Amino acid sequence: MNCDFEQLAWCGQVEEDCRRLVRLAVFEDLDRGYDWTTVALVPEGTTAAAGVVARKAGVIAGLEAARVALDEMDIACQWQPHVKDGDQVAAQTAIATIAGSARDLLTSERTVLNFLGRLSGIATLTRQYVEAIAGTKAKIYDTRKTTPGWRRLEKYAVRCGGGRNHRIGLFDAVLIKDNHLALGRHPNLGQGYTPAQAVARARQFISETFAGDPRAGEMIVEVEVDSLAQLREVLPAQPDIVLLDNMTSAMLREAVALRNAAGSGAELEASGGVSLATVRDIAESGVERISVGALTHSAVSLDVALDWRL
């Protein structure tokens, strides 16, 4: 099987998520009323043009989201991007031009810039991680540590930055975490499973539950371990991926050597405590995957602004 998760491009499902978020954003800004400042100061029928400018250097993501926001808000304008999602731009680059009703442009400004800034910030941080491990065989993956409601959009932004998508949700893969195993050791729940037993049980469950369904052969089974002893014990169970939780670089190198000596086809994923300062050393250990929650939970929005062209 192809041992990877679904990789998000802009698609109907991502767009529909975007539309739902725009509706919420409009309600936050306008409730069920009007932009009274603009109505008071800008005469009806006034037209204007503006450039959407990246104040700082970064990787752009969210141009499609901006288009959807303008459409969802029924903004009468011409929207012309000058770059593509995934493009690296210098500071003060005009990434798009917008022209139309001045009232509409002012009313929609913050919503459009919020989407562009948030998603471009994620893409920019992701690109920094990707560039930090260039030349190694490792790839940077996101996590489920996303803003509620924004998951597909944020994972799309990770892809714009050159990163890879881990599972989208609980529904599309089996990932046996330490808390699944720890709960099984609760005195009221019996003896629980070792990592190897949990992998075997998951395989059995998938084959029984999805008998005759293509998902039976496509669903990835990943298991988390926090020691080399657990890794050694779980490899014969043939998980697709083993998540190496909070291991030092030295332990990661030992884990790679152990996996290779065992002749296992399992890919190894480093996770926990990954930063720009440590990611290169982690990648050089030989792991195939590095998952980084910071891509989405700690990204700073790119400074994007609207500059009038009078």
Residue, then its C-alpha position, 0 to 999 in steps of 0.5 A: m500500500n501507499c503509506d501516506f495520508e491524503q494530501l490536500a490541494w484546494c478542492g470542493q471540501v476545502e472551499e466549503d469549509c472556507r465558506r462556513l468560516v466566512r459566514l461566521a466571520v461576517f456574523e462576528d463583524l456585522d452581526r445582522g447590521y451594517d458597517w456604520t463607519t463606512v456607510a457614514l463616511v463613504p458616499e454610495g456609488t464610490t469606486a476604488a482600487a487597492g493593492v493587497v500587499a505583503r508587508k513582510a517576506g513570506v510564502i503566500a497561501g489563501l488567495e483562493a480563500a480570499r476569492v471565496a470570501l469575496d464571493e460569499m460576502d457578495i462583494a462587487c469587485q474585480w479580484q486579480p491575484h499577481v502570485k500563486d499560493g505557494d509562491q515566496v514573495a519579498a516584503q512590500t510585494a503586491i500579491a493581488t489587486i482589488a477594485g470595485s465598490a469602495r464601501d464593499l472593499l472596506t467592509s470586506e477588508r478585515t475578513v479577506l486579510n485575516f484569511l490571507g494572513r493566517l494561512s500565509g503565516i502557516a505556509t511561511l513557517t512550514r517553508q522554514y522547516v522544510e528548508a531547514i532539513a533540505g538534503t535529508k530524506a525526512k519530510i515535514y508533517d503537520t498534526r491535528k493541533t489545528t484551530p477548530g473549524w480551520r483544519r483543512l484550510e490550515k493543512y492546505a496552507v502547510r502544503c503550500g509551504g512544502g510540508r506534508n499532511h498527516r491524517i486529517g482526523l480520527f476517521d481516516a487512519v488508526l494511530i495508537k497513542d500512549n493514552h490508548l495503551a495507558l487506558g487499557r492498563h486501568p484496573n477496571l478495563g483489564q490488562g490492556y495491550t502492548p504496542a504489538q498487541a494493539v497493532a494486531r488488534a487494529r489490523q483484525f478490527i479493520s479486516e473485519t469491519f471493512a471486509g470487501d471495502p477498499r479501505a481495508g487495504e488503505m487504512i494506515v496503522e501507526v503506533e506510538v512508542d517512547s522507548l527502544a524496547q517498545l520499538r523492538e517489540v512492535l516491529p514484528a507486528q508490521p505497523d505502517i508507521v512507528l511514531l517515536d515520541n520525544m526521543t533524543s537525536a541519539m535515540l532516533r539514530e539507534a531507532v533507525a539502526l534497529r529498524n534497518a537491522a530488523g529488515s522492517g518496512a515500517e517508516l519512522e516518525a519523530s515527534g515531540g519537542v521539534s523546533l527550528a533549532t533541533v529539526r536538522d539534527i532530527a532529520e539527520s538521524g535517518v527518520e522518514r517523517i517529522s511531525v511538527g505541531a508548531l506549524t499550525h498552533s504557533a504560526v504567526s500571521l503574515d502581515v498583509a495589508l490593503d493599500w489604496r491606489l487613488 
